[in-house]
Amino acid sequence: MVKQQAENVCSELGMSLSTATNLFYKKMISYGGIPFELKVDPFYSQENQAHLDKVIRNYYEDKSKLVHKDIVELEKMVE
């Protein structure tokens, strides 16, 4: 599935997956490493997961309420 998606992107760019792979290798060599930033998604950090667990627990224990706002109210909050 991932390979097919990559092939589709390459096709839209007018190149083969093989050409794109060779471009990546050449860029990696000239860059001296992976030519883009690699980082962990902060959503999965222990701190965030603990926060989410607390929010869910508070909701189920009726310690918090759902907040419903329409688009006008949300836009006012941004201002």
Order of alpha helices (4+ residues) and beta strands (2+ residues): alpha-alpha-alpha-alpha
